[in-house]
Amino acid sequence: MCGRIVLSQDPQTLQNEFHIQRWQGRDQYRPSFNVAPSNNCPIIHVERGNDAPKNPNFEPVLISMKWGLSSPWMKHQPTNIRSDNKGLKMQKRCIVLTQGFYEWQRKGSNRQPYYIFRKNSPYVLMAGVYEVQTNQTGEQHYTFAIVTTDASKPMSFLHHRMPVIFPSLTSTEAQLWLNSETKWGQNYEDLLKPYEEDLTWYKVSSEVNKVSNDSKRCIEKLEESKMNIQNFIKKLNDPVENSVQIKEENCKPEFKQAIKEDSTFKLDQDKFIQTTKTEPDLLTKQSKRDLSNMKQEADKDSPKKKTQKITHFFQRK
């Protein structure tokens, strides 16, 4: 599966690095750290057939296409198309230019995003298929989808599918995929296999979940300590029934600093932190006593009410 990709390079850099002179719809391209379906992306293909007179040497060409394949033989507009789809062989082939992509690990109701990229290359070139449709005014509209295959064994903990990836634009695999004059056969079937060479990944912030979040922070590695802080702050932001109040000045310095560094958590110095799920290790002894006294008072008022379980979000060092 591939639901978000990254391509933040400026257009001239892309053309220089791949030695591509022609780019149709270059003005539609927007560099992004969080490219989502329906966005325009630069796609590489080789013009042949009726377009050959424009490109007699069969040089690769860039075209900005909308992500989400619009095809006469499909009821929907898929962003991904399986490698075992019978209609795949009928599609025009292309290569989707990216620097990496996101995948979400599911654990119950939780979804942890990961950023996946290559160690030895700044680009991840994915197999794609595209369609072009002409409207009544003669304007052409290009759409594409990413071809997926079974996930490699190392990546299977994230998802059971992954994009078909080529080592480079000049590789035998990529050149065969772009050659529309070669008849579909076992040679193409062999291309649709998991990529197992130099992919790597790490956890990133849940900021990437929201499409409007588009900054370098989307691909920054999420350290375990920061993850714990974010989880704790998220709990603080959630409205909690029968919450208790703890003064911020009684929090330990590392927690104060965590609040200051997190731009999504706004807290004035004189206000209180409201929560029942407070991590004791972040508080001073005085705050722990205050919290204990508050809970005892609450238990006197509601003797039948069970005390909420305190959840630990930080590991002791």
N, C-alpha and C positions, 0 to 999 in steps of 0.2 A: 504494500500500500504506500501511497505517497500523496499526502494532502497539502503540504506546504513545502516550498523550496526557497532557496536563497540565491540571489544574484545581485550583488551590490556594486559591481564594477561599472565605471562610466563607459559609454558606448564606444569611444575612440580606443580605449584600452582593449576592449573585446575584439574590435576589428584588427588591431595591431597584433595581438597575441595569436589570433587564429588566421591571420593573413587573408582576411576576407574584405574585399573592396565594396561589394554591393550589399546594401541593407535596405530592404523594402519596409517602409513604415518605421523608420528609425525614430521619428519624433513621437511614436506611441510608447516607446520603451521608458520605464521609470526604474532606476536601480532600487532594490529593496532587500531588506533582511527578513521579510515576511511576505513572500509572494503566495497568494491564495488563488483558488479556482475563480475563473471569470476575469482574472488579470491578464494583461498582454505580456508575453514573454518572447525573447529572441530565439528563434528556431533555425537550425542549420539544415539545409537540404540542397540537393543538386538538381538543377533544371535540366530536364531531358524531354524528348518527344517534341511537342508543339512549342515548348519554350527554348529548345536547343539553339535556334538562331540567335537568341539573346546571349547565349553562353556557350559558344562553340567548343570551348576547352573543358566543359563540364566542371567548372570551378565551384566550390561550395558558396552558397548564398545565404544571407541572413534575412529572415522575414519575421516581423512581429505578429504573433498569432495569439488568439484568445484561448485561454486554458479551459477546455470543456468541449469535447468533440461533437460537432453537429454533423450528423451523417444521415442520408436518406433511409438507410437500412437499420437505424437505431431509434428506439422509442424515446430514449433519454439522451442527455449530453454528458457522458462519462468523463471523468478526469483521468481515470486509469482504465486500461484494457488488459485483460489477462492474456498471457502468452499462449494459452490453449484455446482462446476464442477462435471459432472457425472462420469468422469474418476478418481476422487479422490479415490474412494473405491478400485480401482485396483492397487493403488500405494503402494510401501513399505513405511512404516512410520518411522519417526525419530524425534528427537528433536534438534533444532538448538540452539547452546549455544552462548549467547550474554550477554553483559552488558547493552546494550541499543541500540536505533536506532534513525535515523534522519527522520524527515518529513518536507516538505516544505509547508508553507502557501502561497497560491497564491492570490494576489490582483492586478488584471490587468496584467501588464507585470512584476510586481515585485514578487520575490519568497524569502520569509524569512524562513531560516532553523531553526528548533527546535530540541533540543536533548530530547529524551523521555527515561525515566528510572524508576526504582522502588524505592520507599522511604525505604522500609523495607527489601530489599534484594539487594545484589550487582550484581545479575544476572537476566536477562530476558530470560526465556526459551520458545522458540517458537515452535509451531507444524510445522513439515516439512514432505516432502515426498522425496524419493530418488530413483535413478535407478543405476544399476551397469551393465556395458557393458564390455565384454572381447574381446580384439583384437586378431589378428592372432597369436601373440606370446604368448598368454595366460595371458597378463597383464590386470588387472582389472582397469576400470576407473569409479569413483563414481561422480555423479552429484546430486544436490538437488534443491528444491524450497521451499519457505516459504508459509504456508497456511494462507490466509487472510479471514477475516469476516467483517461484518458491523462494522463501528467504534462506540465506545461507545458515548453516548450523550456528555460528557465533551470533547471528542477528535474530535468531528465531525467538529469543526471549522477549523481543520487542513486538514482533508481528510475524504472521506466517507468510506474508508477501513482502517483496522488495522490488525496486525498479531494476530493469535490465540495464547494466552499466557497461560502457566500453572504455578500454584503457586510454585511448587518445583518438583524436580525429583522424590521424594518419594510420591508425591500426588497421589490420586486415579485417577485423570484425566490423569496425565503423564504416569502412569503405564498401564492404559487401552490403551492409544495411542500407546505405545511401544509393546503391546501384539498382535502379528500378527496372533495368533491362534484363537482369538475371532472373530466370524463372524460379519461383518459390519451390523449395525442396528441402531435403534433409540438411543442406548447408545452412539454411535459415533457422531451422529447428534447433540446430546446435548452438546458435547464438543466444538463444533464449534461456540461459542458465544463470544461476546465482553468481554474483561477482564476489570473489573471496580473496582478493589480493591485499590491498592496503587501506581498506575502510576502517575508520575508527569513529568513536562516538563518546559523548558525555551528556550528563544531565544539564538542562538549562531551565531558566525561570519560566513559570507559568504565564509570564507576560506574553509569550508567543501565542497563547491560546486566543488572544483577542487580535483580530486582523488589523485593527487600527494602530496597534503598537508596532512601530517600524523603526527600530534603531539598533545599533550594534549590541545593545544589552540583550537582544533576543538570542544571540549566539554565544554570549559569555558563559563560561563554565560555571556551574552552580556548585560551590563547595558545600560539603556536608554541614559545616557550622552555619553557613548562610541559609541553607535549607531549613535547619531547625529554627533559626531566628524567624524566617518568613512564616513557617507554620505557626509559631507562637504568636506572632503579630497578627496573623490572620484570625486566630482565635480571639485576640483582644478586640479586633474590629467587629466580630460577629456579635449581634445582640444576644445576651444570655439572660435567661429568666432568673430572678432573684440574685442579681450580681452583687458582688461586694466591691468596696473601693479601697485602693492601695495608693498611697502617695508616691509620685514618681521619684521624689528626692530620696526615698528609702530603697530604691532599686540599686543594684550594683552597677558600677561604671560601665561594664561591658554591655549591659542591656540598654543603658542610656545611649551609648554610642550606636548600638544597633538601631534604635529608634531614629536617631539623627541621620543615619546613612540611608534609611529607607524612605524614599520620597513619597511612597504611597501611604505612609502612616503619619498622619498629622496630629501632633499633640503639643499643646501649649505647656510651658513649664509649670504653671500653677494648677493645671487640671488633674483629674484623677484617672487612673487606669481602671477600667471596670471589667471584671471577669471573675468567674468562680473557678475556672480551670487555670490556676496560676502555678507556674513552675517554681517551686520553693528555692531551688538553687540560684535563682536570679535575684532573690530578695535578701535583704539584711535580716538579722535576727529580730529586730524590732518589727519589721513588716510581717514576719512569720507569726509573731505573737499577736499582732493586730488582726491578722487573718484568722487565727485560731479563735480569738475572742469573739470576732464577728460571727463566725460559724456556730459557736456555742450559744450566742444570743439568739441566732436564727433557729437553732434546734429547740430552744426553750419555747419559742413562740409557736413552732410547728413540730411537736414531738413525734408525729407519725411520719414526717417527711424524712426520707433517707438522704444522707449526706452524699453529694456528688463526688464521684471518683476523680482524684487529681491525676491528670495525664501528663507524663513526663515528655517534654519535647527536646530536652538538651541532655546530652550524655556527660557524665562526669569525666573530667580530664585527670 
